[in-house]
Amino acid sequence: MCRATSDRHCEGVSTPPCSQEPQLFFAEHPAALNRARELCATCPLLAECLAGALERQEPYGVWGGQILVQGQVVAEKRGRGRPRKDAA
Ligand code: SF4
């Protein structure tokens, strides 16, 4: 089942890659997120999935081959923990 089954674009695609290893798409570890992005690259829903996630302002996860944080595409997800102090 597609993670975005509420969207019409999932009709006809019964097993998108994210249905096989869904935990990867909300993982903390960068390697797992990169693996999820690789799986998205094979998905026929890639563009629609990303557009839908941006429209919904998904708070986190891999959608349409991109990492989203607070509804925005980010290059990499920062790990947990205290933020670095600025040098200035
Ligand atoms: S693009 Fe990625 S997250 Fe979206 S349906 Fe396909 S595999 Fe799942």
Residues whose N, C-alpha, C, O or C-beta is under 5 A from the ligand:
A	BS01	SF4	P16 P17 C18 L39 C40 C43 L45 L46 C49 V62 W63 G64 G65
